Amino acid sequence: MKGKNISEEIKEIIEIAKKSGIEEFNLEIEGLKISFKFTPKEITSSVVTEILENKTEKPKEVEKDTFLVKSPLVGVFYRKPNPNAKPFVEIGDIVEKGQTLCIVETMKIMNEIQTEKKGKILKIFPEDGSTVEAEQPLFELEAIYED
């Protein structure tokens, strides 16, 4: 660290570290210890909204005998009870009233989302593992009426 004063050298090191995208830095030279952490910048809600809108398909107008199952809360959408299991439902499946369609995880609590009517799965809107908003459509089903 010759030719420049120590504070200029430290400033240069910090700038290089910032530009490289590292989160933590530790250095010890000739008895001098330098340590710092960078906290990630917050993502603005407009960016998050844009990402979510691009990630999930928008539902079209619901036809006459179809209905939507919506997320009751904000969370992470899971099609399976665990990573090694089969999905709760697939497109084309017939589901009974009260049957679990997916899980929405909120604050480490797994909330089973069930259908209130018998129907046939026509569409699954969010991708597995994606974030969903409250009242966001998760499934489109064709209603099945029994005589």
GUKOL-110897 format. One record per residue: residue number from 1; residue in one letter; z negated, x negated, y of N, C-alpha, C in turn. Coordinates in steps of 0.02 Angstrom, whole numbers, m for minus. Example, Ala and Ser with C-alpha at 12.3 -4.5 7.8 and 13.67 -1.06 7.14 Angstrom:
2
 resi resn    n.z    n.x    n.y   ca.z   ca.x   ca.y    c.z    c.x    c.y
    1    a   m390   m660   m284   m390   m615   m225   m390   m660   m165
    2    s   m354   m642   m112   m357   m684    m53   m394   m645      2
***
This chain:
147
 resi resn    n.z    n.x    n.y   ca.z   ca.x   ca.y    c.z    c.x    c.y
    1    m      0    m42    m59      0      0      0      0    m44     62
    2    k     47    m88     66     51   m135    122    101   m109    173
    3    g     91   m127    236    139   m110    288    124    m45    324
    4    k     90      1    293     73     65    324     m2     74    318
    5    n    m29    114    364   m101    126    357   m112    175    299
    6    i   m171    175    273   m188    213    213   m177    288    222
    7    s   m191    316    280   m182    388    290   m108    407    287
    8    e    m64    364    312      8    377    308     31    376    235
    9    e      5    329    196     22    325    125     m1    388     88
   10    i    m61    410    103    m88    470     70    m46    531     88
   11    k    m27    537    152     15    593    174     81    593    136
   12    e    111    534    127    174    529     90    166    551     18
   13    i    111    528    m13     98    547    m83     91    623    m89
   14    i     54    653    m42     45    726    m43    111    762    m35
   15    e    153    740     11    218    772     22    262    766    m41
   16    i    263    707    m71    303    698   m132    277    744   m187
   17    a    211    750   m194    182    793   m245    199    867   m232
   18    k    195    888   m169    212    957   m151    284    973   m171
   19    k    330    928   m152    401    939   m165    417    939   m240
   20    s    378    902   m279    391    899   m351    368    961   m388
   21    g    325   1001   m356    301   1063   m387    242   1055   m433
   22    i    211    996   m434    152    987   m477     93   1026   m449
   23    e     47   1045   m492    m11   1083   m470    m72   1040   m459
   24    e    m77    983   m493   m136    941   m487   m114    868   m488
   25    f   m150    826   m449   m133    755   m444   m196    713   m441
   26    n   m198    659   m479   m254    612   m479   m226    541   m477
   27    l   m255    498   m433   m232    429   m426   m291    385   m409
   28    e   m294    326   m440   m346    277   m424   m313    209   m417
   29    i   m319    180   m357   m291    114   m343   m343     73   m306
   30    e   m357     14   m332   m403    m33   m300   m467      0   m276
   31    g   m497     42   m320   m561     74   m303   m554    137   m261
   32    l   m493    153   m238   m482    214   m199   m460    269   m246
   33    k   m494    326   m245   m477    383   m287   m448    438   m244
   34    i   m391    465   m265   m359    521   m230   m350    576   m282
   35    s   m373    636   m266   m368    693   m311   m356    755   m270
   36    f   m307    796   m290   m298    860   m256   m263    910   m302
   37    k   m271    974   m286   m239   1029   m322   m202   1072   m273
   38    f   m145   1097   m294   m107   1146   m254   m116   1213   m287
   39    t   m127   1265   m247   m130   1332   m274    m61   1364   m265
   40    p    m37   1401   m316     29   1431   m309     30   1481   m252
   41    k     87   1485   m218     94   1533   m163     98   1603   m191
   42    e     73   1651   m153     76   1721   m175    147   1746   m171
   43    i    165   1788   m219    230   1820   m219    223   1884   m179
   44    t    268   1895   m134    263   1956    m94    282   2016   m136
   45    s    255   2074   m118    267   2133   m158    341   2152   m160
   46    s    379   2137   m108    450   2154   m109    487   2113   m162
   47    v    466   2051   m172    497   2010   m224    478   2037   m292
   48    v    415   2055   m302    393   2082   m366    430   2147   m380
   49    t    436   2191   m330    472   2254   m339    544   2241   m358
   50    e    576   2193   m324    645   2178   m339    652   2152   m411
   51    i    606   2110   m433    608   2084   m501    599   2141   m551
   52    l    551   2185   m538    539   2241   m583    599   2288   m586
   53    e    630   2301   m528    687   2345   m527    746   2316   m566
   54    n    755   2251   m563    809   2219   m600    793   2214   m674
   55    k    730   2213   m692    710   2201   m761    712   2265   m803
   56    t    699   2321   m772    697   2383   m810    754   2429   m788
   57    e    780   2464   m836    835   2509   m823    809   2573   m791
   58    k    845   2597   m742    825   2659   m709    845   2719   m752
   59    p    800   2768   m758    819   2828   m796    869   2869   m757
   60    k    917   2897   m794    965   2942   m762    933   3011   m757
   61    e    969   3057   m727    943   3125   m723    929   3150   m794
   62    v    871   3180   m802    851   3204   m868    889   3269   m883
   63    e    918   3271   m943    957   3330   m962    910   3388   m978
   64    k    941   3447   m992    905   3509  m1000    847   3506  m1050
   65    d    859   3486  m1111    807   3487  m1163    778   3418  m1176
   66    t    773   3378  m1125    742   3312  m1133    681   3307  m1087
   67    f    638   3260  m1103    579   3249  m1061    563   3175  m1060
   68    l    526   3155  m1009    506   3085  m1001    433   3077  m1018
   69    v    417   3021  m1049    348   3000  m1058    338   2943  m1008
   70    k    290   2953   m962    279   2905   m908    214   2867   m918
   71    s    211   2808   m889    150   2768   m893     97   2800   m848
   72    p     37   2811   m873    m16   2839   m831    m47   2788   m784
   73    l    m33   2723   m796    m65   2671   m756    m21   2608   m753
   74    v    m41   2563   m710     m7   2499   m702    m30   2453   m759
   75    g     16   2416   m788     m4   2369   m841     55   2336   m873
   76    v     43   2307   m931     96   2273   m969    115   2318  m1028
   77    f    180   2330  m1035    207   2375  m1087    218   2336  m1152
   78    y    190   2363  m1206    201   2332  m1272    226   2385  m1321
   79    r    281   2369  m1355    309   2415  m1405    274   2411  m1472
   80    k    235   2357  m1483    203   2345  m1548    127   2339  m1540
   81    p     89   2357  m1593     16   2350  m1589     m6   2277  m1587
   82    n     35   2232  m1615     22   2160  m1612     89   2123  m1620
   83    p     92   2060  m1602    156   2024  m1603    191   2022  m1671
   84    n    155   2027  m1726    185   2023  m1792    202   2091  m1822
   85    a    185   2145  m1788    196   2212  m1814    264   2239  m1794
   86    k    284   2293  m1827    346   2328  m1808    331   2371  m1746
   87    p    382   2386  m1706    372   2430  m1648    346   2499  m1670
   88    f    308   2530  m1626    283   2598  m1640    341   2645  m1653
   89    v    393   2641  m1611    451   2685  m1617    515   2646  m1601
   90    e    570   2673  m1626    637   2647  m1612    679   2705  m1585
   91    i    734   2689  m1552    780   2741  m1529    806   2778  m1591
   92    g    805   2845  m1586    827   2887  m1642    769   2914  m1684
   93    d    710   2886  m1677    652   2909  m1715    631   2979  m1693
   94    i    608   3019  m1741    578   3084  m1726    502   3072  m1723
   95    v    471   3094  m1668    399   3083  m1660    364   3151  m1654
   96    e    303   3152  m1679    263   3213  m1677    218   3213  m1615
   97    k    197   3272  m1595    150   3278  m1539     88   3236  m1555
   98    g     66   3195  m1506      7   3153  m1514     21   3086  m1545
   99    q     83   3072  m1564    100   3008  m1595    102   2953  m1542
  100    t     76   2894  m1559     76   2836  m1514    147   2808  m1508
  101    l    170   2799  m1446    237   2772  m1433    235   2699  m1414
  102    c    180   2678  m1380    175   2610  m1355    103   2597  m1333
  103    i     93   2538  m1307     29   2520  m1277     42   2495  m1206
  104    v     m1   2514  m1159      1   2485  m1092    m67   2451  m1083
  105    e    m64   2384  m1076   m125   2344  m1069   m142   2339   m995
  106    t   m204   2357   m980   m230   2351   m912   m299   2320   m915
  107    m   m308   2264   m881   m372   2230   m879   m399   2218   m949
  108    k   m357   2194   m994   m374   2176  m1063   m392   2237  m1106
  109    i   m379   2297  m1081   m391   2358  m1119   m323   2384  m1142
  110    m   m318   2396  m1208   m256   2421  m1237   m257   2497  m1237
  111    n   m214   2527  m1196   m211   2600  m1190   m151   2626  m1229
  112    e   m164   2665  m1282   m110   2694  m1321    m79   2751  m1282
  113    i    m13   2751  m1277     23   2804  m1242     54   2849  m1295
  114    q     38   2913  m1291     60   2961  m1342    105   3013  m1311
  115    t    145   3045  m1354    188   3099  m1331    150   3165  m1334
  116    e    164   3209  m1287    131   3274  m1285    172   3327  m1321
  117    k    234   3309  m1341    278   3356  m1375    315   3321  m1431
  118    k    338   3360  m1479    380   3333  m1533    448   3319  m1502
  119    g    479   3263  m1523    545   3247  m1496    578   3189  m1531
  120    k    639   3176  m1509    679   3120  m1536    686   3068  m1480
  121    i    671   3005  m1496    675   2951  m1446    749   2939  m1428
  122    l    766   2950  m1365    834   2938  m1341    841   2871  m1305
  123    k    789   2852  m1269    793   2792  m1228    724   2761  m1221
  124    i    722   2694  m1222    661   2657  m1207    677   2616  m1145
  125    f    644   2631  m1089    663   2601  m1025    638   2529  m1015
  126    p    573   2515  m1018    551   2446  m1004    563   2400  m1063
  127    e    567   2336  m1048    571   2285  m1100    501   2270  m1124
  128    d    495   2251  m1188    430   2233  m1216    400   2175  m1176
  129    g    337   2183  m1156    303   2130  m1119    313   2133  m1044
  130    s    350   2183  m1020    362   2188   m948    306   2228   m914
  131    t    299   2218   m849    249   2254   m810    277   2323   m792
  132    v    235   2374   m799    255   2442   m780    207   2468   m727
  133    e    232   2514   m687    194   2545   m634    169   2614   m658
  134    a    119   2640   m624     96   2708   m639    152   2756   m624
  135    e    162   2804   m668    213   2856   m662    284   2830   m676
  136    q    291   2767   m698    357   2740   m715    377   2769   m783
  137    p    439   2795   m789    462   2819   m854    464   2763   m907
  138    l    437   2778   m965    437   2731  m1021    488   2751  m1074
  139    f    491   2817  m1088    535   2843  m1140    569   2907  m1117
  140    e    629   2918  m1141    662   2983  m1135    668   3011  m1205
  141    l    646   3073  m1214    648   3106  m1279    686   3172  m1274
  142    e    718   3190  m1328    749   3255  m1335    697   3300  m1367
  143    a    682   3356  m1335    631   3401  m1361    654   3433  m1426
  144    i    609   3439  m1473    622   3473  m1537    575   3532  m1540
  145    y    604   3591  m1543    565   3652  m1545    565   3679  m1616
  146    e    506   3696  m1641    502   3724  m1708    492   3799  m1703
  147    d    524   3835  m1748    518   3908  m1747    453   3931  m1776
***
